[in-house]
Amino acid sequence: MTWSISGNYIAGCSCAVICGCAVDAKPRGAQGREECLGVNVFHVADGRLDDLDLSGVDFALYNRFPSNMSAGDWKIALVVDNGASDEQASALERILSGDEGGPFGELSQFYGEYLGMERAGVSLSDTDKPRLSVEGKSDIEYEALTGPDGGPTTVKNAMFGFAPEYGIGKAAGRSDAFGLSFDASYGEKGEFAFSSEQPEGAAIGRG
C-alpha cells in the first residue's frame, strides 16, 4: 500500500525554549522536567492511503520522550478529528503507528508504548495568533521568535524535524490527554510532507 500526507502543523511542548529534541538532545523542561511532553496538530491539505482520500482531515499526535529521541521508549497517542470518517481515522492510525511503512515505519523502532487513538474536535488556526486545539484536551497558542529583520526564526535540516525548515517560538496553554499533562512553553509551526515513497533515513520526528 502507498500513502502520502502533506499540509501544515503547529506544535507545543513542555520543553524550555528552545526544545532540543529535534537535534537528539536530552529534553530540558521549563519546569525542570527531564522529559518532553508534547502535542502536534496537523492539517492534511492533501493526502491518501491507496485510493482513500485523507484530504481535509485534522489530527493530533501526542508524545512523551523520556530522554533524547534516539534512546527510544517513546509514548505516542493519536486523536483524529470527529469530522473524519472511521475509515480515514483507521488509515491515519495505521500510517502513524508505522504499520504502513515509510518514515513513520522507520520511527516506530523508537516507540515504547502506543496509548491508543481517540476521536474529538481537532483544529489549528494559522492566523495572526496561531493556535492548536483538541476539544477537552489541549489549547495552545503559538508566538514566533523573530530575528533582527522581524522575520520568523527557523530551524533547518534537523535530524528529527517534522519539516526540512520550520519556525520556532514560545507557546502558552495547557494540555491534558492520555495521562500526559503539561503547560506548554516551546512551540513550532511549519509545513510537512510525508509519504511511503520517502527514502530510508529521511529526517522526521518531533522536537
N, C-alpha and C positions, 0 to 999 in steps of 0.2 A: 504494500500500500504506500502511496505517496501523499505528502501533505505539505502545506505552506501556510504561514500566518504572518501578516505584516500590519503595521499601524503605529500607534503611539502609546506611551505609558508614562505614568507618574508613580513614584515610589517614596516611601518614608520608612525610616528605621530608627532604632534606639541608639545607634552609634553617634558619638560626638562628631561634629563637623571637623574634618572630612572623614567619611567612612572609608576604611582601607580594605574592605572585603574584596572589592573588585581586583585588587592587586595582590590578593592572597596574604594580606597582613592579618594579625590577630585582632579581633574586634576590641574596640575601646569605647565603652558605653558612656553616654553623657552623665549617667547616674552611677558610674563606677563599675558597671557590669562588664564582665569579660566574655560577652556573647553578643550576637547581633540578632535582634528580633525585628522583623520587617513585614511590610505588606506592599505588594506591587500590583497596581491596577492597569490592565491592558485593554485597549480598544482595538479590536481586529477590524481594520478597514477593509482588508481583503484576505480571504482565507478559504481553505478547502481541505478535506481529507478524502482522497479519491474524488467521487462525484458529489460529495456532501458539501454544500456551501456553508462556510463559517463566517462569512462577511457580516459585519454589524454587531457581533457578539462582544460583550464586555465580560472580563473575568478578573478575579483577584487571586494572586499566588502569595501565600503566607510562608514565612521561613523562620527557623531558629538555627543559627550557625553557632555551635558551642566553641569553636576555635577558628583558626584560619580555614578557608574553604576547602583546600585540598586535603585537610585532615579528615574530612567526611563527617559521618554521623549527623547529617542534617535532619531536621524535622521539616516536613513540607505538607501544606494543605491547600485546598482549592475551593473557591466559591465562584460559581457561574451565575450570571445574571438570570433573573426569573423570566426575562423575555426570550431566552434561548429555548429551543426545543429540547426534549430529553435526548434526542439523537445527537444534537450539537453538543450538549453538555458531556455526554459519554465520549464523543470524539475528542474533545479537548482534554478530558481526563486521561485518555489513552496516550495522547501526544505528550502531555506534561509529565506523566508518570514514567515516560521513556519507552512504553510498550511499542510505539510506532517507529522507534529508531531516530536517527538524525541527532541534532545537538542535545536534545533532552535525553535521548537514549544514552549518549556519552556521559551526561551529567548524573544519570541515575546511579552510577557506581558510587557516588558520594552520599546517596540517600540512606539515612539510618532508620527513619520511621515516617511512613505516609499516614497522615492524620485524617485523610478522607476528603470527600467532596460534599459541599452543601450548596443550596440554592438561596439566593437573596438578591435584592436590588443592588446592582453594581454600576457605578458610573465614575467618569472623570470629566472635569471641566477644564479645558486648556485655554483659559481666558486670561485677563489681566491678573487674576488671583487663582492660579491653578489649584485644583482640589481633587482629591480622590475620596470616594465614599462607598462603603459597603454597609447596607442597611442593618442597623443594630449591632454592628461590629467595629467599624473603623470610619473615622472622619479626620482627614489630614490635609492641611493647606501647605503649599509649597511656595517658597520665596527664593528666587535665583540669587546666587552670588554673582557679582559683576566685576569686570576688570576696569582698568583706567579709562577705556573708551566708552564705558557704560554698557558694553555688551556682556552677555552671559559668560560666566566661567565654565569651561568644558574640560572633560577628560577624554583622551583618545587612546585607542588601542590597548585597553585594559584586559588582562587575562580572563577575568570573569565578568566582563561588562555585558550588559544586555544590548548594547549598541556599539558600533565602531567609534562613535563620538556621542557623548551625552552631557547635558547640563547638570551642574551640581548646585545645591543650595541648602537653605535651612528649611526645616519642617516644623509645624506646630499642630498638635492634635493628639488624639488618643486612639488606641486600637486594643480590642479585647476579643479574641476569637481563638478557638481550638486550644484554650489554656495558655495562649501566648499573649500576654498583656504587656503593653509598653506605652510610654509617652514618646512621641516622635521628636527627634532633634535634627536628623540629617534627611535631606530629600534629593531626588534626582528626577529628571524627565528627559525623554528622547524618543526617537523613532526606532522601531525594531523590525527585523525581517528574519524569520527563521524558516527553515524547510528541511525536509528529509534528504534533499539533494546537497546540503552544505557539506563541504569536505571535512573529513575527520580532523579533529583538533581545532575546529573553528571556535573562536572565543565566544563564550556565552556564560552568563551567570548572574549573580545578584550581589551588588555591593552596597 
